[in-house]
Amino acid sequence: MTALYVIITLVVILIGFLLWTPIIIKVDTDTNDYFVQWRGLAKARIEGDEQEIVRVKLNVLFLNFKFYPLRSWGKSEKKKGHSEVKKTKKFNPKNGRIALRVLRTFEIKQFLLHLDTGDYILNAKLYPVFFFLNRFYGDFAINFNDKNRLALQVQNRPIFILKSFINN
């Protein structure tokens, strides 16, 4: 009987760990760092490659995988015969509200935008806008030396996503 309690306790602890472990999405154009990470479990990093355009490096626990998402995996054979009529799906406002609720659960940890449009007049017009945005929201800057940078780090926990689906 105590073995059953130990197993149930371990399963509850494992589920709690999976629900409370943060999911991190990071985009940094300066260091070419693009990844999605479920801390302690998995990490998917997008990297450049000499042979292909993009390579995805996937680390799951202690295993490492590399794959090329733009390669064709197999030739698809089309069936000869009558063509099927595709039904168009109409927009459901309920789906939009659910997506907005899920989007609101994400927390922005870092947002940095350094921008140069290449047009001095447009840069000068954007300068006051970025000045006021910089005071309230993140790190915004207009520069005049042809350097663009975006650094974004977003974090969420699976429990918050699940909670946004449950609470209507």
Backbone bond lengths (Angstrom), bond angles and torsions (degrees), N, CA, C in turn:
res aa  C-N    CA-C-N  psi(-1)  N-CA   C-N-CA  omega(-1)  CA-C   N-CA-C  phi
1 M - - - 1.449 - - 1.520 111.19 -
2 T 1.338 116.19 -37.54 1.458 118.73 179.53 1.526 111.27 -69.62
3 A 1.337 116.95 -29.27 1.466 120.18 177.25 1.527 110.34 -64.59
4 L 1.325 117.03 -37.24 1.457 121.77 177.62 1.527 110.18 -64.65
5 Y 1.335 117.36 -42.56 1.464 121.15 177.70 1.526 111.12 -63.67
6 V 1.306 117.25 -38.88 1.463 121.06 178.58 1.523 110.37 -65.63
7 I 1.322 117.78 -42.74 1.463 121.86 179.37 1.524 110.49 -65.21
8 I 1.325 117.46 -44.72 1.470 121.03 178.31 1.527 110.76 -62.69
9 T 1.322 117.25 -41.39 1.463 121.17 178.59 1.521 111.37 -63.68
10 L 1.329 116.94 -42.64 1.462 120.16 178.53 1.527 112.12 -65.06
11 V 1.331 116.97 -38.54 1.467 120.59 178.13 1.525 110.18 -66.18
12 V 1.327 118.27 -41.59 1.463 121.37 178.64 1.523 110.80 -65.10
13 I 1.332 117.56 -40.78 1.466 121.19 177.71 1.530 110.48 -64.61
14 L 1.339 117.32 -40.85 1.459 121.27 178.61 1.524 111.24 -64.18
15 I 1.322 117.67 -44.43 1.467 121.08 178.51 1.527 110.16 -64.54
16 G 1.315 117.66 -41.72 1.467 120.97 176.71 1.519 111.61 -61.81
17 F 1.341 117.12 -41.65 1.461 120.91 177.32 1.519 111.19 -61.69
18 L 1.344 116.93 -44.48 1.465 120.57 -179.40 1.523 111.76 -66.19
19 L 1.327 117.82 -34.70 1.461 120.33 -178.76 1.524 112.72 -77.75
20 W 1.317 118.51 -29.46 1.465 120.74 -175.77 1.519 113.76 -99.95
21 T 1.321 119.44 -6.76 1.459 121.88 178.03 1.527 109.05 -73.89
22 P 1.331 118.20 129.04 1.468 119.58 -175.09 1.525 113.30 -73.43
23 I 1.327 113.46 149.67 1.458 122.64 172.45 1.522 106.29 -106.74
24 I 1.326 116.84 126.89 1.460 121.98 -175.55 1.523 109.23 -118.22
25 I 1.328 115.99 132.63 1.454 122.72 174.36 1.524 106.77 -117.43
26 K 1.330 117.00 124.85 1.461 120.19 -177.72 1.517 110.67 -130.46
27 V 1.334 115.06 133.32 1.457 123.34 175.37 1.516 106.70 -129.58
28 D 1.337 117.33 121.93 1.453 121.60 176.19 1.524 107.94 -138.46
29 T 1.333 116.46 111.20 1.460 120.07 -176.31 1.518 112.11 -79.35
30 D 1.318 118.56 -18.48 1.460 120.71 179.74 1.525 111.52 -73.56
31 T 1.313 117.33 -43.02 1.462 121.89 179.89 1.534 112.99 -99.82
32 N 1.341 117.61 3.49 1.470 123.17 -176.60 1.518 111.01 53.01
33 D 1.311 115.54 49.75 1.456 122.51 -178.39 1.527 108.34 -112.21
34 Y 1.333 117.05 108.27 1.457 123.09 -178.50 1.524 107.65 -130.13
35 F 1.335 117.12 114.17 1.460 117.78 179.70 1.519 111.87 -155.29
36 V 1.330 113.51 161.41 1.458 124.05 171.09 1.517 105.32 -123.72
37 Q 1.335 116.63 129.01 1.456 120.61 -174.49 1.524 110.09 -133.65
38 W 1.308 115.66 130.79 1.457 122.02 168.06 1.513 103.80 -102.83
39 R 1.331 116.22 99.72 1.458 122.94 -165.38 1.532 111.73 -52.80
40 G 1.317 115.17 125.96 1.454 122.17 178.08 1.511 114.09 87.85
41 L 1.342 118.03 -12.36 1.463 119.71 -177.03 1.521 113.57 -117.70
42 A 1.337 116.47 -55.55 1.456 119.80 -173.72 1.527 110.23 -147.85
43 K 1.336 114.30 154.43 1.454 121.08 177.15 1.516 108.50 -148.57
44 A 1.334 116.31 127.09 1.460 122.02 177.48 1.524 107.80 -115.76
45 R 1.326 115.87 118.36 1.468 121.91 -176.34 1.525 108.63 -116.32
46 I 1.330 116.54 134.42 1.461 122.15 176.78 1.522 107.66 -95.99
47 E 1.338 115.93 126.34 1.455 121.82 -177.25 1.521 109.95 -130.03
48 G 1.313 115.44 157.89 1.457 120.86 172.93 1.518 110.04 -81.77
49 D 1.323 116.19 159.12 1.458 120.76 -178.31 1.529 108.72 -143.79
50 E 1.338 117.00 151.49 1.459 120.41 -179.75 1.528 111.73 -72.95
51 Q 1.330 117.53 -39.42 1.452 120.92 -175.47 1.528 111.79 -84.16
52 E 1.302 116.86 -42.75 1.460 122.11 -180.00 1.526 108.20 -111.44
53 I 1.288 117.01 169.32 1.465 120.25 179.23 1.519 110.45 -74.44
54 V 1.325 115.64 -47.49 1.463 121.07 -173.58 1.522 109.74 -130.65
55 R 1.335 114.56 141.43 1.463 121.38 173.60 1.521 107.50 -130.43
56 V 1.323 116.51 138.24 1.456 121.56 177.77 1.516 108.19 -107.48
57 K 1.323 115.15 124.92 1.459 121.34 177.72 1.516 106.97 -104.63
58 L 1.314 116.46 120.83 1.457 122.64 -175.32 1.522 109.22 -115.84
59 N 1.323 116.25 121.92 1.467 122.26 175.15 1.521 107.78 -112.15
60 V 1.326 116.13 116.32 1.458 121.69 177.57 1.513 107.25 -119.63
61 L 1.334 115.89 115.74 1.448 123.52 -173.99 1.527 110.02 50.59
62 F 1.324 118.79 -104.63 1.459 121.12 -178.73 1.526 112.20 -111.57
63 L 1.316 117.99 9.59 1.456 122.17 -177.61 1.525 110.10 -105.71
64 N 1.332 116.75 141.20 1.458 122.63 178.70 1.523 109.44 -117.45
65 F 1.335 116.29 132.95 1.454 122.44 177.87 1.515 108.39 -130.36
66 K 1.321 116.36 147.86 1.457 122.60 172.80 1.512 107.23 -130.27
67 F 1.324 116.06 132.36 1.454 118.79 176.06 1.516 109.65 -145.87
68 Y 1.316 114.80 161.17 1.450 123.04 -176.10 1.529 108.13 -111.95
69 P 1.332 118.10 105.94 1.463 119.90 -173.94 1.527 114.16 -72.75
70 L 1.324 118.66 -17.70 1.463 120.41 -177.79 1.523 113.32 -90.24
71 R 1.318 117.32 -5.20 1.462 120.24 175.84 1.518 109.63 -76.01
72 S 1.319 115.07 146.43 1.464 118.08 175.05 1.521 108.05 -80.53
73 W 1.282 116.62 130.87 1.461 122.01 -174.41 1.521 111.87 -82.38
74 G 1.273 116.74 -26.42 1.459 120.56 -179.94 1.510 108.34 -173.22
75 K 1.298 115.08 157.22 1.447 117.96 179.93 1.522 108.30 -80.53
76 S 1.310 114.19 128.10 1.458 117.98 178.60 1.521 108.77 -87.27
77 E 1.280 114.63 131.20 1.450 119.85 179.77 1.517 108.72 -101.15
78 K 1.316 114.77 125.58 1.455 119.46 178.87 1.518 109.23 -84.52
79 K 1.302 113.66 137.36 1.458 118.24 178.72 1.518 109.20 -78.12
80 K 1.287 114.58 135.22 1.453 118.90 176.70 1.517 108.26 -85.80
81 G 1.272 114.82 134.43 1.455 118.90 -178.44 1.514 108.90 152.71
82 H 1.290 115.43 -155.10 1.455 118.41 -177.99 1.528 110.20 -75.29
83 S 1.307 113.77 147.24 1.460 118.26 179.88 1.525 108.93 -88.41
84 E 1.306 115.12 141.34 1.452 120.00 -178.68 1.522 109.56 -86.46
85 V 1.312 114.62 142.17 1.452 120.03 177.58 1.516 107.79 -87.66
86 K 1.334 116.09 122.52 1.458 119.92 -179.61 1.518 109.46 -84.44
87 K 1.306 114.80 135.54 1.449 119.88 177.23 1.516 108.54 -87.77
88 T 1.305 115.28 135.54 1.459 119.08 177.84 1.521 108.37 -86.15
89 K 1.314 114.92 135.13 1.452 119.97 179.65 1.518 108.81 -88.76
90 K 1.304 115.39 135.47 1.459 120.21 177.73 1.518 108.59 -87.50
91 F 1.331 114.80 152.78 1.461 120.64 179.51 1.523 109.34 -71.29
92 N 1.307 115.52 128.40 1.453 121.51 177.56 1.533 107.69 -103.73
93 P 1.333 118.82 119.07 1.467 120.60 -178.63 1.525 113.03 -60.60
94 K 1.333 117.22 -26.53 1.460 119.99 178.90 1.525 111.08 -64.63
95 N 1.347 117.10 -38.51 1.460 120.62 177.95 1.523 111.17 -65.09
96 G 1.308 117.25 -36.56 1.456 121.15 177.73 1.518 111.83 -65.78
97 R 1.340 117.07 -39.58 1.463 120.26 178.44 1.528 111.15 -67.60
98 I 1.325 116.65 -38.31 1.469 120.13 177.94 1.526 109.99 -65.31
99 A 1.325 117.34 -43.64 1.465 120.50 178.89 1.530 110.97 -62.90
100 L 1.317 117.53 -38.68 1.461 120.81 178.28 1.524 111.30 -66.93
101 R 1.331 117.24 -38.90 1.471 120.42 177.14 1.527 111.05 -64.41
102 V 1.323 116.78 -41.13 1.460 120.24 178.54 1.527 109.98 -67.02
103 L 1.317 117.98 -39.88 1.462 121.91 179.38 1.523 111.75 -64.00
104 R 1.309 117.61 -33.22 1.461 121.29 179.62 1.527 112.89 -71.42
105 T 1.309 117.88 -17.31 1.461 119.99 179.73 1.522 112.20 -77.22
106 F 1.329 117.71 -16.28 1.455 120.94 -179.69 1.521 109.93 -75.62
107 E 1.330 115.28 142.55 1.455 122.27 -178.92 1.530 108.61 -115.89
108 I 1.321 116.00 125.71 1.461 121.03 179.98 1.519 108.27 -84.36
109 K 1.319 116.63 115.02 1.455 122.23 -179.91 1.523 111.53 -88.22
110 Q 1.328 117.08 -36.22 1.455 120.96 -179.48 1.519 108.57 -145.68
111 F 1.331 116.50 133.19 1.450 121.33 173.55 1.517 107.70 -141.46
112 L 1.304 115.95 116.81 1.451 121.99 -177.89 1.518 107.68 -133.81
113 L 1.327 116.86 128.38 1.458 121.31 179.46 1.515 108.39 -136.01
114 H 1.322 116.19 114.60 1.457 122.80 173.02 1.520 105.78 -114.07
115 L 1.332 116.55 122.85 1.459 121.01 -168.80 1.514 111.21 -130.14
116 D 1.332 115.42 139.79 1.458 123.03 168.26 1.509 106.57 -134.92
117 T 1.318 117.54 116.49 1.455 121.68 -176.83 1.519 112.40 -81.02
118 G 1.336 117.46 -16.00 1.456 120.45 -176.95 1.514 112.12 92.17
119 D 1.313 117.53 -10.68 1.456 123.37 178.44 1.529 107.81 -113.30
120 Y 1.331 116.41 116.85 1.468 120.16 -175.66 1.523 112.22 -63.65
121 I 1.314 117.31 -35.44 1.468 120.28 -179.07 1.524 110.29 -69.14
122 L 1.328 117.52 -43.86 1.469 120.26 177.94 1.523 110.88 -66.10
123 N 1.321 117.75 -38.15 1.468 120.51 175.51 1.523 110.62 -60.46
124 A 1.325 116.52 -42.30 1.463 120.14 179.73 1.526 111.28 -66.35
125 K 1.317 117.76 -34.74 1.470 120.68 177.59 1.523 111.49 -71.78
126 L 1.315 117.72 -34.14 1.460 121.35 179.89 1.527 112.87 -79.54
127 Y 1.310 117.82 -18.03 1.456 121.54 -176.30 1.537 113.00 -56.96
128 P 1.353 120.29 -48.49 1.476 118.56 178.48 1.525 113.18 -65.88
129 V 1.327 117.37 -34.49 1.465 120.45 178.36 1.522 110.19 -63.61
130 F 1.315 116.43 -46.49 1.460 120.53 179.19 1.520 111.77 -67.59
131 F 1.331 117.08 -31.43 1.463 120.36 177.44 1.527 110.45 -61.76
132 F 1.343 116.75 -46.51 1.464 119.82 -179.72 1.531 111.88 -71.72
133 L 1.327 118.07 -36.02 1.459 120.29 175.44 1.520 110.94 -64.15
134 N 1.315 116.77 -36.55 1.458 121.83 -179.30 1.524 111.13 -65.34
135 R 1.301 117.76 -31.26 1.459 121.11 -178.99 1.523 112.27 -73.35
136 F 1.346 118.06 -26.16 1.458 120.27 -172.20 1.526 114.74 -113.53
137 Y 1.317 119.77 -34.00 1.458 119.59 -166.93 1.521 116.04 -115.17
138 G 1.283 119.94 -49.89 1.465 119.99 -172.96 1.507 110.19 -157.59
139 D 1.305 116.04 -149.26 1.453 121.75 178.37 1.519 107.74 -111.29
140 F 1.311 116.60 97.45 1.457 123.20 179.75 1.520 108.13 -111.49
141 A 1.312 116.82 140.08 1.460 120.15 177.77 1.522 109.80 -152.43
142 I 1.318 114.74 142.34 1.461 122.17 171.50 1.518 106.19 -105.20
143 N 1.326 116.06 130.37 1.458 118.58 175.68 1.512 108.82 -123.80
144 F 1.311 115.57 163.35 1.456 121.42 -177.89 1.531 111.47 -117.20
145 N 1.335 117.40 25.42 1.465 120.22 -177.16 1.529 112.82 -126.04
146 D 1.308 118.07 35.13 1.471 124.86 173.20 1.519 114.40 55.40
147 K 1.322 117.46 41.64 1.458 121.10 176.22 1.528 108.36 -121.97
148 N 1.322 115.15 124.09 1.458 121.86 176.93 1.516 108.48 -117.97
149 R 1.323 115.86 138.95 1.461 120.06 179.24 1.517 109.30 -150.05
150 L 1.323 115.01 137.85 1.457 122.24 172.52 1.517 107.47 -130.23
151 A 1.317 116.07 125.50 1.461 121.36 174.90 1.520 106.99 -128.44
152 L 1.318 115.98 119.20 1.458 121.75 -176.97 1.519 108.64 -134.78
153 Q 1.323 115.63 128.94 1.456 120.57 174.50 1.518 107.78 -130.63
154 V 1.321 115.35 121.23 1.459 123.07 -176.88 1.521 107.79 -120.52
155 Q 1.332 115.96 141.29 1.465 120.55 -177.50 1.522 109.62 -133.49
156 N 1.303 115.73 145.99 1.453 122.22 176.75 1.524 108.24 -153.52
157 R 1.306 115.52 163.86 1.464 121.24 175.84 1.531 108.06 -121.10
158 P 1.333 117.47 142.07 1.464 120.12 -178.97 1.526 113.48 -57.88
159 I 1.327 118.39 -29.60 1.464 120.53 179.79 1.525 110.80 -64.74
160 F 1.351 117.01 -34.98 1.462 120.06 179.53 1.519 111.12 -71.55
161 I 1.336 117.25 -36.58 1.460 120.78 177.16 1.523 109.74 -66.16
162 L 1.331 116.82 -45.12 1.462 121.60 178.59 1.524 110.60 -62.21
163 K 1.328 116.68 -40.43 1.457 121.55 179.47 1.533 111.67 -64.95
164 S 1.326 116.96 -35.13 1.468 119.26 178.99 1.534 111.45 -70.13
165 F 1.329 117.86 -28.82 1.464 120.40 174.72 1.526 111.18 -73.87
166 I 1.332 116.86 -38.39 1.460 120.16 -176.20 1.522 111.59 -73.51
167 N 1.332 116.96 -46.03 1.463 120.30 -179.27 1.522 110.08 -77.67
168 N 1.288 116.87 117.77 1.459 121.30 178.56 1.458 109.25 -96.88
